[in-house]
Each structure stands twice: as structure tokens, then as C-alpha cells.
């Protein structure tokens, strides 16, 4: 990513796109309904959330120990572990593994981390053909687009858009129904699977105890990516570790119900190293690339490290009124919605994403639905304070906020200020202001600025409390 993320500018454009808003409204409404049904019927849902939070917190506080255990277990099962400090290093590692394997084609299953590090571009620049095999990601790749949701990458597209795209690239009829489109994608991808040398996946979880990569999916493509090619490379952020295999009993129901509203996803793969001599299927080589890319810096920050507990389920996006109106692309990078507003400034630097912490009404809906109870609103407020202290807002706004803070800290000053405001308004004629100037003009774009009440709440309260008024 280069340059500064312009959330405000992009959201104005997105708000004017009626088709996008309709697509987002329908999809998020549907996902919210599924979330409600799926979580209501899960007994002990709240207790599971508490347990998941505890496990995540504990793991992050002992991450060094669990990462070392994970490395030892992967090696003991014949796998190779690679450590990557940042995105270029992670891409270089994957390219090198592909080159050593003499790979010409790589197939990939859905992975937000590989989006984050720009892996597809790096592979293509190295002359390696890379093909996305998750249906949504396949559409994104064909259209040279970007995913706009953590689990529904083409939430911003309509069926007609996909039909038109497939007709151009795969030769299906222009208005083909969904079944024809999926059949065409499957036929195309089957051929690619059979010729691929390398399979690349992310990881939903990494189990320290067994050195396993856990993949959760519905299409079966990740299963094929990890079994057909002769080399499997899993690329994962270091925060994906959980201590024990039995912890999956806590995380899997939470992840699947929060993401898609299912009881369980169609495929859950637990992969521990390459194929063993007694096994008929599976890759001969297994590599795990553990990526930092600023995660240790986030971990070192006690105010913001909670963000590393994220399961990437997407529930907070579906619940967010801002995301529902502007969509994922508006957030300017890989991660959209509330989690993107918190994570992106930390991964790309707050100076490149100073508007994102403000991309929220702080209504708290994201915190309500998060399976690990991540307090996104708290972190957004914290990041806003950082934007201000790093000079991310103009002098006029800073002065206005300082003055307001000075007034609000003292009851006497507040009383004096409200009396003054009422006096000024009386001169003005007690009318609402229809258009403010300068910094405040955004307020009156869509609403009037009303005159202050003739009496403050305290004045009314005092009067109401008088014995003669109450009798
Ligand atoms: S913050 Fe919570 S709700 Fe949002 S994607 Fe992460 S785990 Fe899911």
C-alpha cells in the first residue's frame, strides 16, 4: 500500500453508489439474521466467548513460548518453519520455496494475510502463475478487483456482474444462473488443480501442541490446495497460535457461527506436516511461514494488543452501520469495517490512516457480536487520541477542542458558557442556524443547528425539586 488512506473522500463516493448500498444492505442483513439464529441456539455461547477470550489473552502473553513449541512440533513432523519480519521478507520466502520446487503454477485458498503482504503480485513478478481457488477470491482475481469483506470477498458484487465477468473470461452465457457460473468455475479450477505444483493457504489456527495448521472452509478448495500439489506452503500471522488441540472445541463453534451462521463448516482440515511414508495422499513438502509484519509492535502495546485476538470472522463488519453503508473498499486497505479501522492504522502506521479511527459511530455493535469480545470502540477512542497527539488534526480543531475541554472541566465555566450562548442566541432571534461556516459547516450540511433551550436541565431540575412545585 502506498500513500494515505482517504476514508472520507471514498465514503462520499460509496454513499452515492445506490447499487453498492443495496447489495451491502441485503447481504449484511442476511448475515446478521444468520448470526442471531446461530448464536441463540448455541448453549453456553457467552461462556464460550469468555473462555475464548481467556485463551487468546493467555496465548498472546506467552506468545514466544507457544511459537517455539509450534516450531519444534512442525519440525518434528517433517515440516519446515520460516520466520518473516515483514511483507517483503514473507513474499521472498514463498517465492524462494516455489523456485526451489521448480514451480510454475501455484493454487491458493483464501487468506487475508497473503492479501496483506501482496503475495500474488510477488509471485507473478517472479514468473509464477498463481490462481485463487475460493470462488469469491477467484472472481476478485478475474476482475482484477479487491475483496471487500473478510469472509464474503464479493459482497459488493451482484450476480449479474459475475455473470458478465464469467461470460468474458470463461465463455458462459451472458445471463447465466448461479448454478451455471459455479459449474464453470469448478471445471476451470479442476484443470488448474491438476497442474499446480504448489498449494498456498493461510491458517485459521495454528496448534502449538501438535504443530498443526487448521483450515475452516465450505467449498473444499482448501482441502484440494493442501492435498493435490506436491508442496504445501501455509502463510500465517504469528497471532494465530492457540496452545492445544482441544482449544478448537472452544474456537470452532464460535468462529463458524459468527462467520456464516452455520453450526459447523463443511470442511475442517487439521494438517500436521507433509505426507508420511504410509500415506497415499498429501504433499511431499510442508512449509509454514510465520509472519510478523508489525504484530510484535502491536503486541508490545498494552492499549491495543487486544486486536491480535481477532478470529477474522467478519461479524463486526456485518453489525457495523458504517460498513453497511460504505463497504470494505472504502477503508483503503485489506481489512475493512470496525476491525480494519483498528488494525490498519497499526499495521500501516497511523500517519497513513488517520481518518480510520473516526470511521465509526462508537455504537458498540461490533463489541456486542465479537466472539472474543474485542473492545473495538475503546481502541478506536484510544487511536483517535493518538491521531490528535501526533498532530493529525488541524490547529483550529485542536484549539476548539481544548477550549471545549477547558469549559467542560469546570461546572462554573460551563454555566457561564451556556448563559453566554443563550444571550447571543437571543440577540440572533432564537432561530436555528441553517448554515454554519468554516470547520462547523459539516454539522449544517444535513441538519439545522438548534438554539439552546431557554432553561438548562439543571435549572429545570432545581425548579421541579422545589416543594411548592411538587405538591
Ligand atoms: S474483531 Fe471480532 S467480530 Fe470482528 S472479525 Fe475479529 S473476531 Fe470477528
Boltz pocket constraint, residues with backbone or C-beta under 6 A from the ligand:
constraints:
  - pocket:
      binder: B
      contacts: [[A, 150], [A, 258], [A, 309], [A, 310], [A, 311], [A, 312], [A, 313], [A, 314], [A, 315], [A, 316], [A, 317], [A, 339], [A, 366], [A, 369], [A, 370], [A, 371], [A, 372], [A, 373], [A, 374]]
      max_distance: 6.0
